[in-house]
Amino acid sequence: MTDKTPEPNQSDEKGKTEHGWWKRRRWAAAELGPWEQKEGLRARIAELEAILDAVARRAASDPDRSDVAPTYLEKARHELGKACEALSHHAHPALRGAAHLGVAQSHLDATQNLIIWLASPEDVKAMLPQLIALTEEHFPSKDPRRVRIKEIAKAVQTNGELSLSQRAFLAETASLARRLLHKETLRVRSFVRIVTAVTGAILLIAIGIAIVAYNWPGMVPLCFTPEDGAKFMVVCPTHSSASTPVKPHTNQIAQTAQAGDYLVIEIVGTVSATIASAASLRRIRGTALPYNVPLVISALKLPTGALTAPLGLLLMRGGFVPGLSALDSSAQIIAWAIVFGYSQQIFTKFVDSQGQALLDAVHGPHSPQTGEDAKP
């Protein structure tokens, strides 16, 4: 009996190929947004590697630092390796495409803090302007740490010596400032996720209302009963009844309502909210963070407008607005739906303010200062 090697299954090979293509496509899509920031971090890693080598050589030649230099050097290189690992394509979940940037930045921050411990007094002296700027970005003007770091800088500039306690203070203060920056960035990410979740919930509610109203149009009709002399009629967003001398009853209003009434009003409200969202772009400055706050806030306005339009008409139908409880035509109903769809700005402007406040809190060289620092 001869052994026969089984031929490979072409369908299995095709499935593997398609799966591999989809996997590559999925990871590529996850990298589209933060790709520039990722490459920027890779460039920063290359810079820190060169700086670390130079600082390590000078520390090894210093008798006072030669005994501790290998330990700090090993830890710093380990952190750089962790940063490179975090930036690899398969080191982060696809649905959290920007999370690896924060992880890599944390390892880079640890590397920079270890360099302060490793560096010679002359190297630390060269770093002092950067450390002072870092503390000024993230600590209030009267914070004692800002005062202390300036005192240390003045002392080092005067005598050129750096004590162990001063080095420890510089390293810990810089580490805290960088952690504060990271926390501010995480607040922005949390805000984006919350707004995205709320947007999805509002969208589902709007879709659910449209489906329910389509199947049961007479349940809560968006119809009005204007009176013209001694005659009455039922006016709905997409249909109107003939005039009758008798005031319409509930069943007649329900029969006049159409399945597409809510759908039309929600579409009109969404279009109106889109215009409001476009108009609000004039106040957006954009952000360098990998979390797109302006985009999620703009997206929140659309389903909100789809809800405020029918809700506003229901308030008018219930007599909440005096003198506007009986619209005369479908065109008037649509016109008021446009107004109510645009009025979602009343609710979402607070979200706009909160989002901008969070972006302003992530201080940088070109970020507006707040509080006492904003005063001339």
KEKE-3310 file (N, C-alpha, C; in steps of 0.2 Angstrom, whole numbers, plus 5000, padded with zeros to 4 digits):
npx = (5004:5003:5008:4999:5000:4989:4980:4981:4967:4958:4948:4950:4963:4959:4951:4959:4967:4958:4955:4967:4969:4958:4961:4973:4967:4958:4967:4974:4964:4962:4973:4972:4968:4977:4990:5000:5003:5008:5020:5027:5030:5038:5049:5053:5057:5069:5076:5078:5085:5097:5101:5101:5111:5122:5121:5123:5137:5144:5140:5146:5159:5160:5165:5157:5145:5146:5143:5129:5125:5123:5112:5101:5102:5099:5086:5080:5082:5074:5062:5061:5060:5048:5040:5042:5036:5023:5019:5019:5010:5001:4999:4988:4970:4959:4947:4951:4960:4968:4974:4986:4995:4994:5000:5012:5017:5018:5028:5039:5039:5043:5056:5062:5061:5070:5082:5085:5089:5100:5108:5122:5127:5130:5122:5109:5108:5107:5094:5086:5078:5068:5062:5057:5048:5039:5033:5027:5017:5008:5006:4999:5002:5006:5010:5020:5030:5033:5040:5050:5057:5062:5071:5080:5086:5092:5101:5109:5114:5122:5132:5135:5133:5124:5114:5109:5096:5091:5091:5082:5070:5068:5067:5055:5046:5045:5040:5028:5021:5021:5012:5001:4998:4995:4984:4975:4974:4968:4955:4950:4948:4939:4928:4925:4921:4910:4902:4900:4894:4882:4877:4875:4865:4854:4852:4847:4835:4828:4827:4819:4808:4803:4801:4791:4781:4778:4772:4761:4753:4743:4745:4752:4749:4756:4747:4737:4722:4716:4704:4693:4684:4668:4672:4681:4697:4709:4726:4741:4758:4761:4748:4732:4715:4698:4688:4676:4661:4660:4670:4685:4686:4695:4698:4696:4707:4717:4715:4718:4732:4747:4758:4771:4773:4781:4793:4796:4797:4807:4818:4818:4821:4834:4841:4840:4847:4860:4863:4865:4875:4885:4886:4892:4905:4913:4918:4927:4943:4950:4961:4976:4976:4974:4960:4945:4937:4929:4922:4914:4905:4899:4893:4884:4874:4865:4856:4850:4844:4834:4826:4822:4814:4801:4797:4796:4785:4775:4774:4769:4757:4751:4747:4757:4764:4757:4745:4750:4745:4737:4742:4740:4743:4752:4764:4767:4769:4780:4789:4790:4796:4808:4813:4813:4822:4834:4835:4841:4853:4852:4853:4864:4874:4880:4887:4896:4904:4909:4917:4927:4932:4939:4948:4956:4961:4971:4986:4998:5013:5006:4994:4979:4980:4973:4963:4973:4985:4981:4979:4986)
npy = (4994:5010:5026:5041:5058:5069:5081:5098:5107:5118:5126:5129:5135:5146:5152:5155:5164:5175:5177:5182:5193:5201:5203:5210:5221:5226:5229:5239:5249:5252:5260:5271:5284:5288:5288:5297:5302:5291:5288:5299:5297:5286:5292:5300:5290:5286:5297:5298:5286:5289:5300:5294:5285:5294:5301:5290:5287:5298:5298:5286:5289:5297:5297:5298:5294:5282:5270:5269:5271:5260:5253:5262:5264:5252:5250:5261:5258:5247:5252:5260:5249:5243:5254:5253:5241:5243:5251:5243:5235:5224:5226:5231:5233:5233:5240:5251:5261:5271:5269:5263:5273:5281:5272:5270:5283:5284:5275:5282:5293:5288:5284:5297:5302:5293:5296:5309:5304:5297:5306:5317:5331:5342:5339:5338:5352:5357:5352:5359:5371:5365:5357:5367:5373:5363:5361:5373:5372:5363:5365:5376:5394:5398:5387:5377:5369:5374:5385:5380:5372:5382:5388:5378:5377:5390:5389:5378:5384:5393:5387:5375:5363:5348:5341:5325:5325:5336:5332:5321:5328:5335:5324:5318:5328:5331:5319:5319:5330:5325:5314:5321:5327:5315:5311:5321:5319:5306:5309:5316:5306:5298:5306:5307:5294:5293:5302:5297:5285:5290:5296:5285:5279:5288:5288:5275:5276:5286:5279:5268:5275:5280:5267:5262:5272:5270:5258:5259:5272:5280:5281:5291:5304:5316:5327:5342:5351:5363:5377:5385:5397:5391:5378:5363:5354:5341:5342:5335:5330:5324:5323:5329:5331:5333:5348:5349:5352:5348:5346:5337:5320:5309:5297:5300:5309:5299:5291:5300:5302:5297:5284:5288:5300:5303:5299:5308:5320:5317:5316:5329:5336:5330:5335:5349:5349:5346:5357:5366:5360:5361:5375:5377:5374:5385:5389:5379:5374:5363:5349:5341:5329:5311:5309:5313:5325:5337:5330:5320:5327:5335:5324:5320:5330:5327:5315:5320:5331:5324:5320:5331:5338:5330:5330:5344:5347:5339:5346:5358:5353:5349:5361:5368:5379:5394:5400:5394:5381:5375:5372:5377:5371:5357:5362:5372:5364:5356:5367:5371:5360:5361:5372:5367:5356:5363:5368:5360:5364:5371:5361:5354:5363:5364:5352:5356:5366:5359:5350:5358:5364:5353:5350:5362:5360:5351:5355:5364:5370:5379:5380:5388:5396:5394:5400:5407:5409:5414:5427:5443)
npz = (5000:4995:5002:5002:5000:5006:4996:4997:5003:4993:4996:5010:5009:5003:5012:5022:5016:5013:5027:5032:5024:5028:5041:5040:5034:5044:5054:5048:5046:5059:5061:5054:5060:5071:5065:5062:5074:5080:5072:5075:5089:5087:5081:5091:5100:5094:5095:5109:5111:5106:5114:5127:5125:5124:5136:5145:5142:5147:5160:5164:5164:5175:5191:5202:5197:5191:5197:5199:5186:5177:5181:5180:5166:5161:5165:5158:5145:5144:5146:5134:5125:5128:5124:5110:5108:5111:5101:5090:5077:5081:5095:5101:5105:5091:5092:5100:5094:5098:5110:5111:5109:5120:5130:5125:5126:5140:5143:5137:5144:5157:5153:5151:5163:5170:5164:5169:5182:5178:5172:5171:5182:5173:5162:5167:5170:5158:5155:5163:5159:5151:5160:5169:5161:5159:5171:5173:5164:5169:5183:5195:5196:5209:5215:5226:5220:5208:5212:5219:5210:5202:5211:5213:5200:5199:5209:5203:5192:5197:5206:5199:5205:5209:5221:5228:5234:5227:5214:5215:5218:5206:5197:5202:5202:5188:5184:5190:5183:5170:5172:5176:5164:5156:5163:5160:5146:5146:5152:5141:5132:5139:5139:5126:5123:5132:5126:5113:5116:5122:5110:5102:5109:5109:5095:5093:5100:5093:5081:5085:5089:5077:5070:5078:5077:5064:5062:5071:5068:5074:5087:5095:5088:5077:5074:5071:5075:5068:5068:5057:5056:5057:5054:5055:5054:5051:5053:5048:5047:5034:5028:5026:5032:5026:5028:5041:5049:5062:5077:5076:5083:5094:5087:5074:5072:5074:5063:5052:5054:5047:5042:5039:5046:5058:5054:5043:5050:5059:5050:5044:5056:5058:5047:5049:5061:5056:5049:5060:5066:5056:5057:5069:5068:5066:5078:5082:5085:5082:5086:5092:5098:5098:5100:5094:5098:5093:5082:5088:5095:5086:5079:5089:5089:5078:5079:5091:5086:5078:5088:5095:5086:5084:5098:5101:5093:5099:5111:5107:5102:5113:5119:5125:5121:5121:5109:5098:5096:5086:5072:5054:5042:5033:5029:5039:5050:5046:5045:5058:5063:5058:5065:5078:5077:5075:5087:5095:5099:5111:5121:5117:5118:5130:5131:5121:5127:5138:5131:5125:5136:5141:5131:5132:5145:5143:5143:5133:5123:5115:5120:5127:5142:5158:5172:5185:5177:5166:5167:5164)
capx = (5000:5007:5005:4997:4999:4983:4981:4978:4960:4958:4943:4953:4968:4956:4948:4965:4970:4953:4955:4973:4967:4953:4964:4977:4963:4956:4972:4976:4959:4963:4979:4971:4967:4983:4996:5005:5006:5012:5026:5030:5032:5044:5054:5055:5061:5075:5080:5079:5090:5104:5102:5102:5118:5127:5121:5126:5144:5146:5139:5150:5166:5160:5166:5151:5139:5148:5140:5122:5123:5121:5105:5096:5103:5095:5079:5078:5082:5068:5056:5060:5058:5041:5037:5042:5032:5016:5018:5018:5003:4996:4999:4983:4964:4957:4942:4954:4965:4973:4976:4993:4999:4995:5004:5019:5019:5019:5035:5043:5039:5047:5063:5064:5062:5076:5087:5086:5092:5106:5112:5127:5125:5130:5117:5103:5108:5104:5087:5082:5073:5063:5058:5053:5042:5034:5030:5023:5011:5003:5005:4997:5007:5008:5012:5027:5034:5036:5044:5056:5061:5066:5076:5086:5089:5096:5107:5113:5117:5127:5138:5136:5133:5117:5113:5104:5089:5088:5090:5076:5065:5067:5064:5048:5041:5044:5036:5021:5019:5019:5007:4995:4996:4992:4977:4971:4972:4963:4949:4947:4946:4933:4923:4924:4918:4904:4897:4899:4889:4875:4875:4872:4858:4849:4851:4843:4829:4825:4825:4814:4801:4801:4798:4784:4776:4777:4767:4755:4753:4738:4746:4753:4749:4758:4742:4733:4715:4714:4697:4693:4677:4664:4674:4687:4700:4715:4732:4746:4764:4761:4742:4726:4708:4693:4685:4670:4658:4661:4676:4687:4687:4702:4698:4697:4714:4721:4714:4721:4739:4750:4764:4778:4773:4787:4799:4797:4799:4814:4822:4818:4825:4841:4844:4841:4853:4866:4865:4867:4882:4890:4887:4896:4912:4917:4921:4931:4950:4953:4965:4981:4975:4971:4953:4942:4931:4924:4918:4909:4900:4895:4888:4878:4868:4861:4851:4847:4839:4829:4821:4819:4809:4794:4795:4793:4778:4771:4773:4764:4750:4748:4746:4763:4766:4751:4744:4753:4743:4734:4745:4735:4745:4758:4770:4769:4772:4787:4793:4792:4800:4815:4815:4814:4828:4839:4835:4845:4859:4851:4855:4871:4879:4884:4892:4902:4908:4913:4922:4932:4936:4944:4954:4960:4965:4977:4991:5004:5016:5002:4987:4977:4981:4967:4964:4978:4990:4978:4979:4992)
capy = (5000:5017:5032:5046:5064:5072:5087:5104:5109:5124:5131:5131:5140:5153:5155:5158:5170:5180:5179:5186:5200:5205:5204:5216:5227:5228:5233:5245:5254:5255:5264:5277:5290:5291:5286:5303:5302:5285:5289:5304:5293:5282:5297:5302:5284:5286:5303:5296:5281:5293:5304:5289:5282:5299:5302:5285:5287:5303:5295:5280:5292:5301:5292:5298:5291:5276:5264:5268:5272:5254:5251:5267:5263:5246:5252:5266:5254:5242:5257:5261:5243:5243:5259:5251:5235:5246:5254:5238:5234:5220:5226:5235:5231:5236:5245:5256:5262:5276:5267:5261:5279:5283:5267:5271:5289:5283:5272:5287:5298:5285:5285:5304:5303:5289:5300:5314:5301:5295:5311:5321:5338:5347:5337:5341:5359:5358:5350:5363:5375:5361:5355:5373:5374:5357:5362:5379:5370:5359:5367:5383:5399:5398:5380:5377:5365:5378:5390:5376:5370:5388:5389:5373:5380:5396:5386:5374:5389:5397:5383:5369:5356:5345:5336:5319:5328:5341:5327:5317:5333:5336:5319:5317:5334:5330:5313:5321:5334:5321:5310:5325:5327:5309:5310:5325:5316:5301:5313:5318:5299:5296:5311:5305:5287:5294:5306:5292:5280:5293:5297:5279:5277:5293:5286:5270:5279:5289:5274:5265:5279:5279:5261:5261:5276:5268:5252:5262:5279:5284:5280:5297:5307:5323:5331:5347:5352:5370:5379:5390:5399:5385:5372:5360:5349:5338:5343:5331:5332:5322:5322:5333:5329:5338:5352:5347:5356:5345:5345:5330:5316:5306:5291:5303:5311:5294:5289:5304:5301:5293:5280:5291:5306:5303:5298:5314:5325:5316:5317:5336:5338:5329:5340:5355:5349:5345:5364:5369:5357:5365:5382:5377:5373:5391:5389:5373:5375:5357:5346:5337:5323:5306:5308:5318:5328:5340:5326:5316:5332:5336:5318:5320:5335:5324:5311:5324:5335:5320:5319:5337:5340:5328:5332:5350:5347:5337:5351:5363:5350:5349:5368:5371:5386:5398:5403:5389:5374:5373:5374:5377:5367:5353:5366:5375:5358:5355:5373:5371:5354:5364:5376:5362:5352:5367:5370:5355:5368:5373:5356:5352:5368:5362:5347:5359:5369:5354:5347:5363:5365:5347:5351:5367:5358:5348:5361:5363:5376:5384:5379:5394:5395:5396:5402:5413:5409:5418:5434:5446)
capz = (5000:4995:5006:4997:5004:5004:4993:5001:5002:4990:5000:5016:5008:5001:5018:5026:5013:5015:5034:5032:5021:5032:5047:5039:5032:5050:5058:5044:5047:5066:5062:5050:5063:5075:5062:5062:5081:5081:5069:5079:5094:5084:5080:5098:5103:5091:5098:5116:5111:5105:5120:5132:5124:5126:5144:5149:5142:5152:5167:5166:5166:5181:5197:5207:5194:5187:5201:5198:5179:5173:5183:5177:5159:5159:5165:5153:5138:5145:5144:5127:5122:5130:5120:5104:5108:5111:5095:5085:5074:5084:5102:5104:5102:5085:5093:5104:5090:5100:5117:5111:5109:5127:5133:5122:5129:5147:5143:5135:5150:5162:5150:5152:5171:5172:5161:5175:5187:5175:5169:5175:5183:5167:5157:5171:5170:5151:5155:5167:5155:5149:5166:5171:5156:5160:5178:5172:5160:5173:5190:5196:5197:5216:5217:5229:5216:5203:5216:5221:5204:5200:5216:5211:5193:5200:5212:5199:5187:5201:5208:5195:5208:5210:5226:5227:5235:5221:5208:5216:5217:5199:5193:5204:5199:5181:5183:5191:5178:5164:5174:5175:5156:5154:5166:5156:5140:5148:5153:5135:5129:5143:5137:5119:5124:5134:5121:5108:5119:5122:5103:5100:5113:5106:5088:5094:5102:5087:5076:5088:5089:5070:5069:5082:5074:5057:5063:5075:5067:5077:5094:5097:5081:5077:5070:5074:5073:5067:5067:5052:5056:5060:5052:5058:5050:5055:5049:5050:5043:5027:5026:5030:5031:5023:5033:5044:5054:5069:5080:5076:5089:5094:5082:5067:5071:5073:5056:5048:5054:5042:5045:5039:5049:5063:5050:5040:5055:5061:5044:5044:5062:5057:5042:5053:5066:5052:5048:5066:5067:5052:5059:5075:5066:5066:5085:5083:5084:5081:5092:5090:5102:5094:5101:5090:5102:5089:5078:5092:5097:5080:5078:5094:5087:5073:5082:5095:5082:5076:5094:5098:5082:5086:5104:5101:5090:5104:5116:5104:5101:5120:5121:5130:5118:5120:5103:5093:5097:5081:5065:5049:5036:5034:5028:5045:5054:5044:5047:5065:5064:5057:5071:5084:5075:5076:5094:5099:5101:5118:5125:5116:5119:5137:5129:5117:5132:5142:5127:5124:5142:5142:5127:5135:5151:5140:5141:5128:5122:5111:5122:5131:5149:5162:5179:5187:5172:5160:5169:5162)
cpx = (5004:5004:5004:4996:4993:4984:4978:4971:4960:4954:4946:4959:4965:4953:4953:4967:4965:4954:4961:4972:4963:4956:4969:4973:4960:4961:4974:4971:4960:4969:4978:4972:4974:4989:5001:5008:5010:5019:5030:5033:5038:5050:5057:5059:5068:5079:5082:5085:5097:5106:5104:5109:5123:5127:5124:5134:5147:5145:5144:5157:5166:5160:5160:5145:5140:5144:5133:5120:5120:5114:5100:5096:5099:5088:5076:5077:5076:5062:5055:5058:5051:5037:5036:5037:5024:5014:5017:5011:4998:4997:4994:4976:4962:4952:4945:4961:4970:4976:4983:4998:5000:5000:5011:5022:5021:5026:5040:5044:5044:5054:5066:5065:5069:5082:5089:5090:5099:5111:5117:5124:5125:5124:5110:5103:5105:5097:5083:5077:5067:5058:5054:5047:5037:5030:5025:5017:5006:5002:5003:5003:5010:5010:5019:5032:5037:5041:5051:5060:5065:5072:5082:5089:5094:5102:5112:5117:5123:5133:5139:5135:5125:5117:5108:5097:5086:5087:5083:5070:5063:5064:5057:5043:5040:5039:5029:5018:5017:5013:5000:4993:4993:4985:4972:4969:4967:4956:4946:4945:4940:4927:4921:4920:4911:4899:4896:4893:4882:4872:4871:4865:4853:4847:4846:4836:4825:4823:4819:4807:4799:4798:4791:4779:4774:4771:4761:4755:4748:4739:4747:4754:4752:4754:4739:4726:4714:4707:4697:4685:4673:4666:4680:4690:4706:4721:4738:4752:4764:4754:4737:4720:4704:4690:4678:4667:4658:4668:4679:4688:4694:4703:4699:4704:4718:4721:4718:4729:4741:4757:4770:4778:4780:4793:4801:4800:4806:4819:4823:4822:4832:4844:4845:4847:4860:4868:4868:4874:4887:4891:4892:4903:4916:4920:4926:4938:4953:4958:4970:4981:4972:4963:4949:4936:4926:4919:4913:4904:4896:4890:4883:4873:4863:4855:4847:4842:4833:4824:4818:4813:4802:4792:4793:4786:4773:4769:4768:4757:4747:4746:4751:4765:4759:4750:4746:4751:4739:4737:4740:4737:4751:4764:4772:4772:4779:4792:4795:4796:4808:4818:4817:4820:4834:4840:4838:4851:4858:4853:4862:4876:4883:4889:4898:4906:4912:4919:4928:4936:4941:4950:4959:4964:4971:4982:4996:5007:5011:4994:4985:4977:4974:4968:4969:4983:4987:4978:4986:4996)
cpy = (5006:5022:5038:5053:5067:5079:5092:5106:5117:5129:5133:5136:5147:5156:5158:5164:5176:5182:5184:5193:5204:5207:5210:5222:5230:5232:5239:5251:5256:5260:5271:5284:5292:5289:5291:5303:5296:5285:5294:5301:5289:5286:5299:5296:5284:5291:5301:5291:5284:5297:5300:5287:5288:5301:5297:5285:5292:5301:5290:5283:5296:5296:5292:5295:5284:5270:5263:5269:5265:5252:5256:5266:5257:5247:5256:5262:5249:5246:5258:5255:5242:5248:5256:5245:5238:5249:5249:5237:5230:5220:5230:5233:5236:5242:5251:5258:5267:5274:5266:5267:5281:5278:5268:5278:5288:5280:5277:5292:5295:5285:5291:5305:5299:5293:5306:5311:5299:5300:5315:5328:5343:5345:5339:5348:5361:5357:5355:5368:5371:5359:5361:5374:5369:5359:5368:5377:5367:5360:5374:5388:5399:5392:5380:5373:5369:5383:5386:5374:5376:5390:5384:5375:5385:5393:5382:5379:5392:5393:5377:5363:5354:5340:5330:5321:5332:5337:5323:5322:5334:5331:5317:5322:5333:5324:5315:5325:5330:5316:5314:5326:5321:5308:5315:5322:5310:5304:5314:5311:5297:5300:5309:5298:5288:5297:5301:5287:5283:5295:5291:5277:5282:5291:5280:5271:5282:5284:5270:5268:5279:5273:5260:5265:5274:5262:5254:5269:5283:5283:5287:5302:5314:5328:5336:5348:5360:5372:5385:5392:5394:5378:5370:5355:5347:5339:5339:5332:5330:5321:5327:5330:5334:5342:5349:5352:5354:5344:5338:5327:5313:5300:5294:5306:5305:5291:5293:5304:5296:5289:5283:5298:5307:5303:5304:5319:5323:5317:5325:5339:5336:5333:5347:5355:5348:5352:5367:5366:5360:5372:5382:5376:5379:5392:5384:5375:5369:5355:5341:5330:5318:5305:5314:5321:5332:5336:5322:5321:5334:5330:5318:5324:5331:5320:5315:5329:5331:5319:5325:5340:5337:5330:5339:5351:5344:5342:5356:5360:5350:5356:5371:5378:5389:5401:5399:5382:5371:5376:5373:5373:5362:5357:5369:5370:5357:5361:5373:5365:5357:5368:5372:5358:5356:5369:5365:5358:5370:5368:5354:5357:5367:5357:5351:5363:5365:5351:5352:5364:5359:5348:5357:5365:5354:5353:5359:5370:5381:5383:5386:5392:5397:5398:5408:5414:5413:5425:5437:5449)
cpz = (5000:4999:5001:5001:5002:5001:4997:4999:4999:4994:5006:5015:5006:5007:5022:5023:5014:5022:5035:5030:5025:5038:5046:5037:5039:5054:5054:5045:5054:5066:5058:5054:5067:5071:5062:5069:5083:5078:5072:5085:5092:5083:5087:5101:5100:5094:5105:5116:5111:5111:5126:5131:5126:5133:5147:5148:5147:5159:5169:5167:5172:5187:5202:5204:5191:5191:5200:5191:5176:5175:5180:5169:5157:5160:5160:5146:5138:5143:5137:5123:5122:5125:5113:5103:5108:5105:5089:5083:5078:5092:5105:5101:5096:5087:5098:5100:5093:5107:5117:5111:5116:5131:5131:5126:5136:5148:5142:5141:5156:5159:5152:5159:5173:5169:5166:5180:5185:5174:5174:5177:5177:5162:5161:5170:5163:5150:5159:5164:5153:5155:5169:5167:5157:5166:5177:5168:5164:5180:5190:5197:5204:5219:5220:5224:5211:5206:5217:5215:5201:5204:5214:5205:5195:5204:5208:5194:5191:5203:5204:5198:5209:5215:5225:5228:5230:5215:5209:5216:5210:5195:5195:5202:5192:5180:5184:5186:5172:5166:5174:5168:5154:5157:5162:5149:5141:5149:5146:5132:5133:5140:5130:5119:5127:5129:5115:5110:5119:5115:5101:5103:5110:5099:5088:5096:5097:5082:5079:5088:5081:5068:5072:5079:5067:5057:5067:5074:5071:5085:5098:5091:5082:5073:5075:5071:5073:5066:5062:5052:5060:5058:5055:5053:5054:5050:5052:5045:5036:5024:5030:5028:5028:5029:5035:5049:5062:5071:5079:5082:5088:5088:5075:5066:5070:5066:5051:5048:5050:5045:5044:5042:5054:5059:5046:5045:5058:5056:5044:5050:5061:5053:5045:5058:5062:5051:5054:5067:5063:5054:5065:5074:5066:5073:5086:5081:5082:5087:5089:5094:5097:5095:5098:5093:5097:5085:5082:5094:5092:5078:5083:5092:5082:5076:5088:5092:5080:5082:5096:5093:5083:5093:5105:5098:5095:5109:5113:5103:5108:5123:5126:5127:5117:5113:5097:5094:5092:5074:5059:5043:5038:5033:5035:5050:5052:5046:5054:5067:5063:5062:5077:5083:5077:5083:5098:5102:5108:5122:5124:5117:5125:5135:5125:5122:5136:5138:5126:5130:5143:5138:5129:5141:5149:5138:5137:5127:5118:5114:5127:5138:5152:5169:5180:5181:5166:5161:5167:5168)
residu = (MET:THR:ASP:LYS:THR:PRO:GLU:PRO:ASN:GLN:SER:ASP:GLU:LYS:GLY:LYS:THR:GLU:HIS:GLY:TRP:TRP:LYS:ARG:ARG:ARG:TRP:ALA:ALA:ALA:GLU:LEU:GLY:PRO:TRP:GLU:GLN:LYS:GLU:GLY:LEU:ARG:ALA:ARG:ILE:ALA:GLU:LEU:GLU:ALA:ILE:LEU:ASP:ALA:VAL:ALA:ARG:ARG:ALA:ALA:SER:ASP:PRO:ASP:ARG:SER:ASP:VAL:ALA:PRO:THR:TYR:LEU:GLU:LYS:ALA:ARG:HIS:GLU:LEU:GLY:LYS:ALA:CYS:GLU:ALA:LEU:SER:HIS:HIS:ALA:HIS:PRO:ALA:LEU:ARG:GLY:ALA:ALA:HIS:LEU:GLY:VAL:ALA:GLN:SER:HIS:LEU:ASP:ALA:THR:GLN:ASN:LEU:ILE:ILE:TRP:LEU:ALA:SER:PRO:GLU:ASP:VAL:LYS:ALA:MET:LEU:PRO:GLN:LEU:ILE:ALA:LEU:THR:GLU:GLU:HIS:PHE:PRO:SER:LYS:ASP:PRO:ARG:ARG:VAL:ARG:ILE:LYS:GLU:ILE:ALA:LYS:ALA:VAL:GLN:THR:ASN:GLY:GLU:LEU:SER:LEU:SER:GLN:ARG:ALA:PHE:LEU:ALA:GLU:THR:ALA:SER:LEU:ALA:ARG:ARG:LEU:LEU:HIS:LYS:GLU:THR:LEU:ARG:VAL:ARG:SER:PHE:VAL:ARG:ILE:VAL:THR:ALA:VAL:THR:GLY:ALA:ILE:LEU:LEU:ILE:ALA:ILE:GLY:ILE:ALA:ILE:VAL:ALA:TYR:ASN:TRP:PRO:GLY:MET:VAL:PRO:LEU:CYS:PHE:THR:PRO:GLU:ASP:GLY:ALA:LYS:PHE:MET:VAL:VAL:CYS:PRO:THR:HIS:SER:SER:ALA:SER:THR:PRO:VAL:LYS:PRO:HIS:THR:ASN:GLN:ILE:ALA:GLN:THR:ALA:GLN:ALA:GLY:ASP:TYR:LEU:VAL:ILE:GLU:ILE:VAL:GLY:THR:VAL:SER:ALA:THR:ILE:ALA:SER:ALA:ALA:SER:LEU:ARG:ARG:ILE:ARG:GLY:THR:ALA:LEU:PRO:TYR:ASN:VAL:PRO:LEU:VAL:ILE:SER:ALA:LEU:LYS:LEU:PRO:THR:GLY:ALA:LEU:THR:ALA:PRO:LEU:GLY:LEU:LEU:LEU:MET:ARG:GLY:GLY:PHE:VAL:PRO:GLY:LEU:SER:ALA:LEU:ASP:SER:SER:ALA:GLN:ILE:ILE:ALA:TRP:ALA:ILE:VAL:PHE:GLY:TYR:SER:GLN:GLN:ILE:PHE:THR:LYS:PHE:VAL:ASP:SER:GLN:GLY:GLN:ALA:LEU:LEU:ASP:ALA:VAL:HIS:GLY:PRO:HIS:SER:PRO:GLN:THR:GLY:GLU:ASP:ALA:LYS:PRO)
# end
